[in-house]
Amino acid sequence: MRTPPLALVAVLGLAAVGSYGAVAATGSASAKPTLSIRNSPYGRILFDGNGRALYAFTKDPRRGRSRCYGACATAWPPYLKTGPLRAGAGVRRSLIGTTRRRNGRLQITYAGWPLYYYVGDRAVGQVRCQNVREFGGLWLVQRPSGSLVR
């Protein structure tokens, strides 16, 4: 039995969206860094090992658990740990950590801030939602020092 092309595209699209955080967090077997530093319109900021921008949420308590669940986590998927934590060039390894989410999964943190993607950032290096107020807090990118860009 053949799968209609439209249904196949829909299934592949849903699989890609559902695994976005896990794929980005693990990289490939080539041992990509968990975190990297790249240039952006906001200066040198934090990205995952695949070049996707990462954000902190000011509603989260620093060095605490995420407060982004439900619709918030749909728009701002958490950056989940699925492999060893590796620091890329310019990243302070001592600032990389994790926090446990309600479902038991570990979310990667930097300088105590849980990290997230923005679903609207579709391309490598893209930063579309810096300094945006949504879900009760500001979404901000981070400098290599761990400070938030305001």
N, C-alpha and C positions, 0 to 999 in steps of 0.2 A: 504494500500500500504506500503510495507516494504522499508526502506531506505537501500541501499547497504552499507555494512560495511565500505568500503573505503571512501565513501562520508561522512558518519557519523564521522569518525575519522578526516577528513579534517575540517568539520564544528566545531567540538569540539576544535580542535587545534587553529582555527582562533578565536573562542570565548575566549579561554584561553589567547592568546596573546593580544587581544584587551582589556581585562579587567585586565591585570597584574598590572598596576599602581594603579587602583582603589581598587582592592582586597588588595594589599599590604598596601595601605594607610589606609584602614579602619580596617583591622584585622577582628576579629570576635566580637560577642556581649560580649566577655569576657573582653573587655576594654584593649586590648593590647596597649602598648605605641606607640606613633607615631614614636619616635626615641629611639634607644637603643645604648649602647656601648658594643662592643665585642672585644676580642683579634683577631689579624690577623697577617700575616707576616710583617705588617707595624706598629705593636704596637696596642694599643687600639684605635679603630676608630669607626665612626658613621655607624649604620645600621638602617634599618626600624624595626618595631616591630616584623616582621617575620624573622629577621636575614638576610635580603638581603642588600648587600653593597650599599652605596650611594656615589655619586661623585659630586664634584663641577667642573665647567667649567671656566677656567681662562679668556675666552673671554667675559663672562657675567660681567657686571659692578656690583661691590659689592653694595648691597642695591638697585639694579635696576632690570629691567625686563630681562627675559631670552632672549638670542640671538640664542637659539637652536630650530629650526623649520624644517619642511620638513624631508629630509633624515637624518639630525642630530637627530631630535626627534624620528625617527624610530630606530636608533641605540642606542640612549640614551634617553629612555622615561622619561619624567618629573615625579617626585614624587608629585602626586596631593593630595590636601586636600579634603577629603570626610567625615570627622568626626571631633570630638574635638581633639585639639592638646594636647598630653600627653607626658611628659618627663619620660623616663625610668631611672633606676639607673645610675648615673654618667653623665646624660645629663643635661645641664644648661637650664632650662625652659625659662629663659630670652633671650636666643639666638635663640629660635624657633620662626619663623615668616612665612609669606607668601608673595608672589608677584603675581600679576595678569598677566596671559598669554593673548595673543591676542584674544583667544576665550572666555575670561571672567573667565575661570577656575582658581582656586588658586593653585599655586605651593608652596610646603613647602620649606622654607629656614632655614639655620642654620648659625648664625653669618653673616647674610646678603647674603649668597651665595645660589642661587637656587640649589635644589638637584635633581639628576637624578639617574636612574638605568643604567646598561650596559646590553644589551640583551644577551651577551655572558656569563654572570654570571648566571649559571643555578641552583646551589645548595646553600643551606644556608651557609653563611660564606665565599663564594667564592669571590675573588677579582682578576679579570683577566685583568683589563685595567687601572691599576694605572700608572700615569706619562706617559700617551700616548698622543701624539700630533695628534689631529684630528679635522676637521671642524674649523681650525683657532685658536685653543687654546689647553691648556693642560687639561687633565681630572685627577683630584686628589681626593684622599680620605681625610677625615677631622678628626682631633683629637677632643676629648671632649671639649677642650678649644676653638674650632672654627678655629684654624690654619690649613692650608692645608699641607699635607705631600708631600714634594718634593723629 
